[in-house]
Amino acid sequence: MQRDAMLTQLGYAPNEALLTQLQKIEENTVGYKKIQKHIMDLHDHLKADSSYVAMSNSEDYFKIKVEATNATTAEIAHEKIKHFSDKFKVTINKLDNKETYYITGFHH
């Protein structure tokens, strides 16, 4: 998938700064090519749960943000994220005291 298409699918208006940020994320994410499509699929699946995948502003990773306002919807989002991680062998790191994960890469 082209970088500008990926940015658009994530809800960004592509520009040079965002393309550069995405390139850094790609380079920093272990096995990125193997999981790129799965990251986009996860983003689509999470929309129903008021959650999404975005580019982190502070780290060169994709982040998964759970913004569900009720506990049931939030739990569903967390289950989808765990399923994504287990099924596609993706390493995710949950931030302490936040409803946010970083996608750090593919593991064997």
C-alpha positions in Angstrom: 0.0 0.0 0.0 1.3 3.4 -0.9 2.1 5.7 2.0 -0.4 8.4 0.9 -3.2 5.8 0.6 -2.4 4.5 4.0 -2.5 8.0 5.6 -5.8 8.6 3.9 -7.3 5.4 5.2 -6.2 6.4 8.7 -8.0 9.7 8.3 -5.0 12.0 7.6 -4.6 14.4 4.8 -1.2 13.4 3.4 1.6 16.0 3.4 5.4 15.8 3.5 5.6 15.8 7.3 3.1 13.0 7.7 4.8 11.0 4.9 8.1 11.4 6.7 6.6 10.4 10.0 5.0 7.3 8.4 8.3 6.3 6.8 10.0 6.5 10.3 7.2 4.3 11.8 7.7 1.8 9.0 11.4 1.7 9.6 11.0 1.4 13.3 8.3 -1.4 13.3 9.8 -4.9 13.1 8.4 -6.9 10.1 6.2 -4.0 9.0 5.5 -5.3 5.5 4.1 -8.5 7.1 1.6 -6.7 9.3 0.8 -3.5 7.3 -2.5 -4.9 6.0 -3.5 -6.3 9.4 -2.9 -2.9 11.0 -5.4 -1.3 8.4 -7.9 -4.1 9.0 -7.7 -3.6 12.8 -8.3 0.1 12.3 -11.5 -0.7 10.3 -12.7 -3.2 12.9 -12.1 -0.8 15.8 -14.2 2.0 14.4 -17.4 0.4 15.6 -16.0 0.5 19.2 -15.0 4.2 19.1 -11.4 3.2 18.8 -8.7 3.5 16.1 -5.1 3.2 14.9 -3.1 6.4 14.5 0.4 7.6 14.3 1.9 8.4 17.6 3.0 12.0 18.1 5.7 11.0 20.6 7.1 7.7 19.4 7.9 6.3 15.9 5.1 3.7 16.2 1.5 3.3 15.3 -0.7 3.6 18.4 -4.0 2.0 19.1 -6.3 4.3 21.0 -9.4 2.9 22.8 -11.8 5.8 23.3 -15.0 3.9 24.0 -17.1 5.7 26.6 -18.7 2.6 28.1 -17.0 -0.4 29.7 -18.6 -3.0 27.4 -17.5 -1.3 24.2 -14.1 -0.7 25.7 -13.8 -4.4 26.6 -14.8 -5.4 23.1 -12.1 -3.1 21.7 -9.4 -4.6 24.0 -10.5 -8.1 23.0 -10.1 -7.2 19.3 -6.7 -5.8 19.9 -5.6 -8.9 21.8 -7.0 -11.1 19.0 -5.1 -9.0 16.4 -1.9 -9.4 18.4 -2.2 -13.2 19.0 -3.5 -14.1 15.5 -0.9 -12.1 13.5 2.0 -12.3 16.0 2.2 -8.6 16.5 3.9 -7.2 19.5 1.9 -4.5 21.3 2.8 -2.5 24.4 0.0 -1.1 26.5 0.9 2.2 28.2 0.4 2.3 32.0 -2.8 4.0 33.1 -3.9 4.7 29.5 -6.2 3.2 27.0 -3.3 3.2 24.4 -1.1 0.6 22.9 2.0 0.9 20.6 2.4 -1.6 17.8 6.1 -2.4 17.9 6.3 -5.1 15.3 6.0 -8.7 14.1 7.4 -11.5 16.2 7.9 -15.1 15.1 
